[in-house]
């Protein structure tokens, strides 16, 4: 079922790619409806994929060749049409349907919870790189309806050499700490495109008809964004790799190339202790390859305000062949690229590894710069703290001593030292520096904290 949905998305994207040269927008809606009928076999699952809006304007379903439909759904059965009421709300939002494809699969495994997770994860991964398309997913099984929510709050366009610009979902759902004021938290990320890398096609793939020019475009996205807090310590916890076909549809399935990649990366040059590939279950839930970043054990730094970050590494495959123009041929070529992707990556292992290492270095360089600044800040805070406590402790003026203790809401100099240390770090770490490129956060007013404020310090 996942392959069939992938094929439908590829079909619409490729048709849109042909028309986009005439200025067609890449926005609209997509609905995926999966349901069972009580009168039919419990092992039969119906699927309807419908699309509407500018991104699929001009598609004529009657023009699709019978052999193309047969290649898209080789293991499917005729499917009953969905209830028009199921699509009425969708058409109210995006207009008349431009695409409506339905098919039926007969496999009891398709009704398992794991399978639902596969479908949802795949569509979320698709949405990350196709942020202009609003997705609706609905499961209707045993008189129960499930509708996972797909929300894109922040979008960013990334230019591609010789290709239509990408629309990425850069929304960050990390909630800021209470000490962050309203409108002072970036709710999105800032994509950073890398250099395009040409890939050589291995002989085995050529023997099966894969020719032309093949390349990969890396794009990194670090989140949450803390550019407005230059003094805040950060910690990279994980790196996720997502691969997309030339039609901008996610490539599914774990890759042994990426699973073995940490062994070929220079962790010392990246200034990380190690990268560990997540388990297979985690890979399924994440929709791509995930590496856990091994952390340092420094007790002193553990008490400091630290923001954990994740790095999303997009790899967009690009292919061009002047002798491949028919839609069925283009779809067959994409299928060949996915089938031989493991061989293609292995054939270009040195170049791909070097390119990915360059992108990681670029991101981690900022992390190292922050770390050096933290060391300077830590030294300054120690001097301030020692001097302040020394002044209060050695003072013979009881009124002055009591005023200091009362202002920090503590009972003695021992508590004063701990409270002042925490307050100093909170004020310095969360120093706000506006950045024009950041997305302004519309936050609710937070209640005032009982802790010391900047004025008290």
C-alpha positions as CSV (number, residue, x, y, z in Angstrom):
1,X,0.0,0.0,0.0
2,X,2.8,2.4,0.8
3,X,4.4,1.8,-2.6
4,X,1.1,2.6,-4.4
5,X,0.7,5.8,-2.4
6,X,4.3,6.7,-3.2
7,X,3.6,6.1,-6.9
8,X,0.6,8.3,-6.9
9,X,2.5,11.2,-5.3
10,X,5.3,10.7,-7.8
11,X,2.8,10.8,-10.7
12,X,1.3,14.1,-9.5
13,X,4.7,15.7,-8.8
14,X,6.1,14.7,-12.2
15,X,3.1,16.0,-14.0
16,X,3.4,19.2,-12.0
17,X,7.1,19.4,-12.8
18,X,6.3,19.5,-16.5
19,X,3.8,22.3,-16.1
20,X,5.8,24.3,-13.6
21,X,7.8,25.8,-16.4
22,X,4.7,27.8,-17.2
23,X,4.5,29.3,-13.7
24,X,2.1,26.9,-11.9
25,X,2.1,27.3,-8.2
26,X,3.1,24.4,-5.9
27,X,0.3,24.9,-3.4
28,X,-2.9,22.9,-2.9
29,X,-4.3,19.9,-1.0
30,X,-3.9,16.2,-0.8
31,X,-6.2,13.7,0.9
32,X,-5.5,10.0,1.5
33,X,-8.5,8.0,2.6
34,X,-8.1,4.4,3.8
35,X,-11.2,2.4,4.8
36,X,-12.7,-1.0,5.0
37,X,-16.3,-2.1,4.1
38,X,-18.3,-4.3,6.5
39,X,-19.8,-6.3,3.6
40,X,-16.4,-7.2,2.1
41,X,-13.6,-9.4,3.4
42,X,-11.9,-8.2,6.5
43,X,-8.6,-8.6,4.7
44,X,-9.5,-6.0,2.0
45,X,-8.4,-2.4,2.4
46,X,-9.5,0.4,0.1
47,X,-7.4,3.5,-0.6
48,X,-8.4,6.7,-2.3
49,X,-5.8,9.4,-3.1
50,X,-7.3,12.8,-4.2
51,X,-5.6,16.1,-5.1
52,X,-6.9,19.6,-5.8
53,X,-5.5,23.1,-6.0
54,X,-2.9,24.9,-8.2
55,X,-0.2,22.2,-7.7
56,X,-2.2,19.7,-9.9
57,X,-3.9,22.1,-12.3
58,X,-4.1,20.7,-15.8
59,X,-4.0,17.0,-14.9
60,X,-6.3,15.0,-17.0
61,X,-6.9,11.5,-15.6
62,X,-8.2,10.2,-18.9
63,X,-4.9,11.0,-20.5
64,X,-3.1,8.5,-18.3
65,X,-2.1,5.4,-20.3
66,X,-3.6,2.1,-19.2
67,X,-0.1,0.6,-19.0
68,X,1.0,3.3,-16.7
69,X,-1.9,2.6,-14.3
70,X,-1.0,-1.1,-14.5
71,X,2.6,-0.4,-13.6
72,X,1.6,1.8,-10.7
73,X,-0.8,-0.7,-9.1
74,X,0.4,-4.2,-10.2
75,X,-1.0,-6.0,-7.1
76,X,-4.2,-4.0,-6.6
77,X,-7.8,-4.8,-7.2
78,X,-10.8,-2.8,-8.4
79,X,-12.0,-0.5,-5.6
80,X,-15.5,1.0,-4.9
81,X,-15.7,4.8,-5.0
82,X,-15.5,6.5,-1.6
83,X,-18.5,8.2,-0.1
84,X,-18.8,11.7,-1.7
85,X,-19.3,13.1,1.8
86,X,-15.8,12.0,2.7
87,X,-14.4,14.4,0.1
88,X,-16.9,17.3,0.3
89,X,-15.0,19.2,3.1
90,X,-11.8,18.8,1.1
91,X,-13.3,20.2,-2.1
92,X,-14.8,23.1,-0.2
93,X,-11.3,24.1,0.8
94,X,-9.3,23.4,-2.4
95,X,-11.9,23.4,-5.2
96,X,-12.8,20.6,-7.6
97,X,-10.7,17.4,-7.7
98,X,-7.9,17.3,-10.3
99,X,-6.9,13.8,-9.4
100,X,-8.9,10.8,-7.9
101,X,-7.3,7.4,-7.8
102,X,-8.7,4.4,-5.9
103,X,-7.4,0.9,-5.5
104,X,-7.9,-2.1,-3.2
105,X,-5.3,-4.3,-1.5
106,X,-6.0,-7.7,0.0
107,X,-3.5,-8.3,2.9
108,X,-4.4,-8.7,6.5
109,X,-1.0,-7.1,7.5
110,X,-2.3,-3.8,6.2
111,X,-4.6,-3.4,9.2
112,X,-1.8,-3.6,11.8
113,X,-0.9,-0.5,14.0
114,X,2.6,-0.6,12.6
115,X,1.4,-0.3,9.1
116,X,-0.7,2.9,10.0
117,X,2.5,4.3,11.5
118,X,4.4,3.6,8.3
119,X,1.8,5.5,6.2
120,X,1.6,8.5,8.6
121,X,5.4,8.8,8.9
122,X,5.8,8.6,5.1
123,X,3.3,11.4,4.5
124,X,4.9,13.6,7.3
125,X,8.3,13.1,5.6
126,X,6.7,14.1,2.2
127,X,5.2,17.2,3.9
128,X,8.6,18.3,5.2
129,X,9.9,18.9,1.6
130,X,6.5,19.9,0.1
131,X,5.3,22.4,2.6
132,X,2.9,24.1,0.2
133,X,0.7,21.0,0.0
134,X,-1.8,20.6,2.9
135,X,-2.2,16.9,3.7
136,X,-5.3,15.2,5.1
137,X,-5.1,11.6,6.2
138,X,-8.1,9.6,7.3
139,X,-8.4,5.9,8.6
140,X,-11.8,4.4,8.8
141,X,-11.7,0.9,10.3
142,X,-14.4,-1.0,12.2
143,X,-16.6,2.1,12.5
144,X,-13.7,4.0,14.0
145,X,-12.2,7.1,12.4
146,X,-8.6,8.4,12.9
147,X,-7.4,11.7,11.5
148,X,-3.7,12.5,12.3
149,X,-3.0,16.2,12.2
150,X,-0.6,17.7,9.7
151,X,0.3,21.3,10.4
152,X,2.8,23.5,8.6
153,X,3.2,26.8,10.4
154,X,6.5,28.1,9.0
155,X,7.7,27.6,5.4
156,X,11.0,28.5,3.7
157,X,12.1,28.4,0.1
158,X,15.4,26.9,-1.0
159,X,16.7,27.4,-4.5
160,X,18.0,24.5,-6.5
161,X,20.4,24.7,-9.4
162,X,18.4,24.3,-12.6
163,X,15.3,23.1,-10.7
164,X,12.2,24.7,-9.1
165,X,12.8,26.0,-5.6
166,X,11.9,23.8,-2.7
167,X,9.3,24.6,-0.1
168,X,10.4,23.2,3.2
169,X,8.5,22.9,6.5
170,X,10.8,24.6,9.0
171,X,8.3,24.7,11.9
172,X,9.9,24.0,15.3
173,X,7.6,22.7,18.0
174,X,10.1,23.1,20.9
175,X,8.6,25.2,23.6
176,X,10.7,28.0,25.0
177,X,11.5,28.3,28.8
178,X,9.4,30.5,31.0
179,X,12.1,33.1,31.2
180,X,11.7,33.9,27.4
181,X,9.6,37.0,26.8
182,X,6.7,37.1,24.4
183,X,7.8,37.4,20.8
184,X,11.4,36.6,21.6
185,X,11.5,33.0,20.4
186,X,12.1,31.8,16.8
187,X,9.4,29.3,15.8
188,X,11.2,28.2,12.7
189,X,14.6,27.1,11.4
190,X,16.9,28.4,8.6
191,X,17.7,25.9,5.8
192,X,21.4,25.9,4.7
193,X,21.9,24.4,1.2
194,X,25.2,22.8,0.4
195,X,27.1,22.3,-2.8
196,X,25.5,20.0,-5.5
197,X,27.4,16.8,-5.9
198,X,27.5,14.8,-9.2
199,X,27.2,11.1,-8.9
200,X,28.6,8.5,-11.2
201,X,26.1,5.8,-12.3
202,X,27.4,2.2,-11.7
203,X,27.6,-0.2,-14.7
204,X,24.9,-2.5,-13.3
205,X,22.4,0.4,-13.3
206,X,23.4,1.4,-16.8
207,X,22.8,-2.1,-18.0
208,X,19.2,-1.8,-16.9
209,X,18.7,1.5,-18.6
210,X,19.7,4.2,-16.1
211,X,21.5,7.0,-18.1
212,X,21.8,10.7,-17.9
213,X,23.2,13.0,-15.2
214,X,22.5,12.2,-11.6
215,X,23.4,14.4,-8.6
216,X,22.5,15.1,-5.0
217,X,21.7,18.4,-3.3
218,X,22.3,18.5,0.5
219,X,20.3,20.9,2.7
220,X,20.7,21.1,6.5
221,X,18.2,22.4,9.0
222,X,19.2,22.9,12.7
223,X,16.4,23.4,15.2
224,X,15.4,24.9,17.5
225,X,17.0,28.2,16.3
226,X,18.9,30.0,19.0
227,X,20.5,32.7,16.9
228,X,18.8,35.3,19.0
229,X,20.6,34.0,22.2
230,X,24.3,34.1,21.4
231,X,25.3,33.2,25.0
232,X,23.1,30.2,25.3
233,X,24.9,26.8,25.4
234,X,23.7,24.2,22.9
235,X,24.0,20.5,22.6
236,X,23.5,18.5,19.4
237,X,21.7,15.3,20.3
238,X,20.8,13.7,17.0
239,X,21.2,13.9,13.2
240,X,18.4,12.7,10.9
241,X,19.0,12.0,7.2
242,X,16.1,12.0,4.7
243,X,16.5,11.1,1.1
244,X,14.2,12.3,-1.7
245,X,13.8,11.1,-5.3
246,X,14.0,13.6,-8.2
247,X,10.3,14.0,-8.0
248,X,10.7,15.2,-4.4
249,X,9.0,12.1,-3.0
250,X,10.7,10.3,0.1
251,X,12.8,7.2,-0.6
252,X,11.6,4.6,1.9
253,X,13.5,1.7,3.6
254,X,16.7,1.6,5.7
255,X,20.0,1.9,3.9
256,X,23.1,-0.1,4.8
257,X,25.2,2.7,3.3
258,X,23.9,5.2,5.9
259,X,23.9,2.7,8.7
260,X,27.6,2.2,8.2
261,X,28.3,5.9,7.5
262,X,29.6,6.8,11.1
263,X,32.5,4.3,10.7
264,X,33.7,6.4,7.7
265,X,33.2,9.9,9.2
266,X,36.0,11.6,11.0
267,X,34.4,12.2,14.4
268,X,37.5,13.9,15.7
269,X,37.3,16.5,12.8
270,X,33.7,16.9,13.6
271,X,34.5,17.4,17.3
272,X,32.0,14.8,18.4
273,X,32.8,11.7,20.5
274,X,30.8,9.4,18.3
275,X,27.7,8.8,16.2
276,X,25.5,5.7,16.7
277,X,22.8,4.6,14.3
278,X,19.4,4.2,15.9
279,X,17.5,0.8,16.0
280,X,15.4,-0.3,13.1
281,X,12.2,0.5,15.0
282,X,13.4,4.1,15.5
283,X,14.2,4.3,11.8
284,X,10.6,3.3,10.9
285,X,9.1,5.9,13.3
286,X,11.4,8.7,12.2
287,X,11.1,8.1,8.4
288,X,14.8,8.2,7.8
289,X,18.2,7.3,9.2
290,X,18.8,8.8,12.7
291,X,22.2,9.1,14.4
292,X,22.5,9.6,18.2
293,X,25.4,12.0,19.1
294,X,27.5,10.7,21.9
295,X,27.9,13.4,24.6
296,X,30.7,14.5,26.9
297,X,30.4,13.8,30.6
298,X,31.1,17.2,32.2
299,X,29.3,17.7,35.5
300,X,30.2,21.4,35.5
301,X,28.4,22.1,32.2
302,X,25.4,20.0,33.1
303,X,24.1,22.7,35.5
304,X,24.2,25.4,32.9
305,X,21.2,26.4,30.8
306,X,21.6,24.2,27.7
307,X,19.3,24.0,24.6
308,X,19.3,20.6,23.0
309,X,19.2,20.7,19.2
310,X,18.6,18.3,16.3
311,X,20.0,18.5,12.8
312,X,17.9,17.5,9.8
313,X,20.0,16.6,6.7
314,X,17.9,16.5,3.5
315,X,19.4,14.8,0.4
316,X,17.6,15.7,-2.8
317,X,18.4,13.5,-5.7
318,X,18.3,15.2,-9.2
319,X,18.3,13.5,-12.5
320,X,18.2,14.7,-16.1
321,X,18.2,12.8,-19.4
322,X,17.3,14.5,-22.6
323,X,16.3,11.2,-24.1
324,X,13.7,10.5,-21.4
325,X,10.6,12.6,-21.8
326,X,7.5,10.3,-21.7
327,X,5.9,10.2,-18.3
328,X,6.0,6.4,-18.1
329,X,9.7,6.5,-18.9
330,X,10.4,9.1,-16.3
331,X,8.6,7.1,-13.6
332,X,10.4,4.0,-14.7
333,X,13.7,5.9,-14.4
334,X,12.9,7.0,-10.9
335,X,12.1,3.4,-9.9
336,X,15.5,2.4,-11.3
337,X,17.2,5.1,-9.2
338,X,15.5,3.9,-6.0
339,X,16.2,0.3,-6.8
340,X,19.9,1.0,-7.4
341,X,20.4,3.7,-4.8
342,X,22.4,1.5,-2.5
343,X,24.8,0.7,-5.4
344,X,24.9,4.3,-6.5
345,X,25.9,5.6,-3.0
346,X,28.5,2.8,-2.5
347,X,29.9,3.6,-5.9
348,X,30.4,7.2,-4.8
349,X,31.1,6.5,-1.2
350,X,34.2,8.7,-0.9
351,X,32.6,11.7,-2.5
352,X,29.3,11.4,-0.7
353,X,31.0,10.9,2.7
354,X,33.2,13.9,2.1
355,X,30.2,16.0,1.1
356,X,28.2,15.0,4.2
357,X,31.3,15.6,6.4
358,X,31.6,19.1,5.0
359,X,27.9,19.9,5.8
360,X,28.3,18.5,9.3
361,X,31.5,20.5,9.9
362,X,29.7,23.7,8.8
363,X,27.0,23.1,11.4
364,X,29.2,21.9,14.2
365,X,31.6,24.8,13.7
366,X,29.0,27.1,15.1
367,X,28.5,24.7,18.1
368,X,32.3,24.9,18.8
369,X,32.3,28.6,18.6
370,X,29.5,28.8,21.2
371,X,31.4,26.4,23.4
372,X,34.5,28.6,23.4
373,X,32.3,31.6,24.2
374,X,30.8,29.6,27.1
375,X,34.3,29.0,28.5
376,X,35.0,32.7,28.5
377,X,31.6,33.5,30.0
378,X,32.1,30.8,32.7
379,X,35.4,32.4,33.8
380,X,33.8,35.8,34.0
381,X,30.8,34.5,36.0
382,X,33.2,32.9,38.5
383,X,35.0,36.2,39.1
384,X,31.7,38.1,39.5
385,X,30.3,35.5,41.8
386,X,33.5,35.2,44.0
387,X,33.8,39.0,44.3
388,X,30.1,39.5,45.1
389,X,30.1,36.9,47.8
390,X,33.3,38.2,49.3
391,X,31.9,41.7,49.5
392,X,28.7,40.6,51.3
393,X,30.6,38.2,53.6
394,X,33.2,40.6,54.7
395,X,30.9,43.6,55.2
396,X,30.4,44.7,58.8
397,X,27.2,46.6,57.8
398,X,24.4,44.3,58.9
399,X,21.8,46.4,57.1
400,X,23.7,46.0,53.8
401,X,24.1,42.3,54.4
402,X,20.4,41.8,55.2
403,X,19.4,43.9,52.2
404,X,21.4,41.7,49.9
405,X,20.0,38.5,51.4
406,X,16.4,39.8,51.3
407,X,16.7,41.0,47.7
408,X,17.7,37.5,46.6
409,X,15.2,35.8,49.0
410,X,17.8,33.7,50.8
411,X,18.7,33.1,54.5
412,X,22.5,33.1,54.5
413,X,25.6,33.6,52.2
414,X,25.7,29.9,51.3
415,X,22.2,30.1,49.8
416,X,23.1,33.5,48.3
417,X,26.0,32.0,46.4
418,X,23.8,29.3,44.8
419,X,21.0,31.7,44.0
420,X,23.3,34.4,42.6
421,X,25.1,31.8,40.4
422,X,21.7,30.5,39.0
423,X,20.5,34.1,38.4
424,X,23.7,35.2,36.7
425,X,23.6,32.2,34.3
426,X,19.9,32.8,33.5
427,X,20.5,36.5,32.8
428,X,23.6,36.0,30.7
429,X,22.6,32.9,28.9
430,X,19.2,34.3,27.9
431,X,20.5,37.6,26.7
432,X,18.2,38.5,23.7
433,X,19.7,39.8,20.5
434,X,17.1,40.4,17.7
435,X,17.7,38.9,14.3
436,X,15.8,40.0,11.3
437,X,15.8,36.6,9.6
438,X,14.2,34.8,12.6
439,X,10.5,34.0,12.9
440,X,8.8,36.1,15.6
441,X,7.0,33.8,18.2
442,X,3.5,34.8,19.2
443,X,3.6,33.4,22.8
444,X,1.2,33.8,25.6
445,X,2.3,36.0,28.5
446,X,4.0,33.9,31.1
447,X,3.3,34.4,34.8
448,X,6.1,36.1,36.7
449,X,8.7,33.8,38.2
450,X,9.5,33.7,41.9
451,X,13.2,33.7,41.1
452,X,15.5,36.8,41.1
453,X,15.1,39.1,38.1
454,X,17.7,41.1,36.1
455,X,16.9,44.2,38.2
456,X,17.5,42.4,41.5
457,X,20.9,41.2,40.3
